[in-house]
Amino acid sequence: MIEKNAKIYVAGHRGLVGSAIVRSLEEKGYTNVIGRTHHELDLTNQADVFRFFEEEKPEYVVLAAAHVGGINANQTYPADFIYINSIIQCNVIKAAHDHHVKKLLFLGSSCIYPKMAPQPIPEDALLTGPLETTNEAYAIAKISGMEMCKFFKRQYGDDFISCMPTNLYGPNDNFNLETSHVMPAMIRKFDDAKKANAEYVELWGTGSPLREFLYVDDMADACVYLLENYSGEQHVNIGTGKEITIKGLAELVKKVVGFEGEIRWNSDMPDGTPRKLCDVSKLHSIGWKEKVDLEEGIRREYEWYLSQDEKDLKK
């Protein structure tokens, strides 16, 4: 059991994932949650990371920090993605080992699985086939981090665990249309169209692909649950096990935003992978299940979007 006053370091505490984990920890009564901005601590600098662990002596670590980007960035700067993420992981995991951290949770990414993985995707699909080439460098870095946790546990007995969240959305999401994922992009497009009294919103593809979405505060709740209850060697998928077509998602977002025009699908644009769903039976067997359904989650994200300064959202 983790004591409520234990010092818990969340690396990446300002991002979509990290900020939600901080909220969840504090809501559950943890009183000593710490974080550092990139300006305060450069996780790619080994000496700085080791000094931080020596001075702060965190007892628990959540490694949610990562160098991330969309398809274009992944294809243009693959060396940066594999190097920066690998060095962050190596520095934090080794520092956690050297300073006898009681437990570390590492967060992976759904791109770790083979491009042609079985659906729903079980945890043991890892390393069974070729990766999607557009984000291969990032995926290899994330796989390396997960395997590091496994091997530090195997060799030294360190309580280092990993999880793999599905597609996430919620407060602190990215609404820049050039770099955002499908959910925030739709929210912004429908809201812009509503304000402009537009007749229609154009969306890419046919709307037929199936996707799984998890509200980020549910993801954070699952992460804290795993910190408190799981110490296995194998990583754990975090998701809902439920899927919806992109067309169905668009209709839900349109309803929540209150846009009354039509949706036009540009079938000349790509659809992407036909289906991407996580097998979450392992997570359910451990005792955790999501609480926020998709429509309610979209409503919460839209309310958060409306509460923010427009110029900050669209950077």
Sequence and secondary structure as in RCSB ss.txt:
>XXXX:A:sequence
MIEKNAKIYVAGHRGLVGSAIVRSLEEKGYTNVIGRTHHELDLTNQADVFRFFEEEKPEYVVLAAAHVGGINANQ
TYPADFIYINSIIQCNVIKAAHDHHVKKLLFLGSSCIYPKMAPQPIPEDALLTGPLETTNEAYAIAKISGMEMCK
FFKRQYGDDFISCMPTNLYGPNDNFNLETSHVMPAMIRKFDDAKKANAEYVELWGTGSPLREFLYVDDMADACVY
LLENYSGEQHVNIGTGKEITIKGLAELVKKVVGFEGEIRWNSDMPDGTPRKLCDVSKLHSIGWKEKVDLEEGIRR
EYEWYLSQDEKDLKK
>XXXX:A:secstr
   TT  EEEETTTSHHHHHHHHHHHHTT   EE   TTT  TT HHHHHHHHHHH  SEEEE       HHHHH
H HHHHHHHHHHHHHHHHHHHHHTT SEEEEE  GGGS TT  SSB GGGTTSS   GGGHHHHHHHHHHHHHHH
HHHHHH   EEEEEE EEESTT    TTT  HHHHHHHHHHHHHHTT SEEEEES S  EE EEEHHHHHHHHHH
HHHH   SS EEES S  EEHHHHHHHHHHHHT  SEEEEETTS    SEE B  HHHHHHT      HHHHHHH
HHHHHHHS HHHHT 
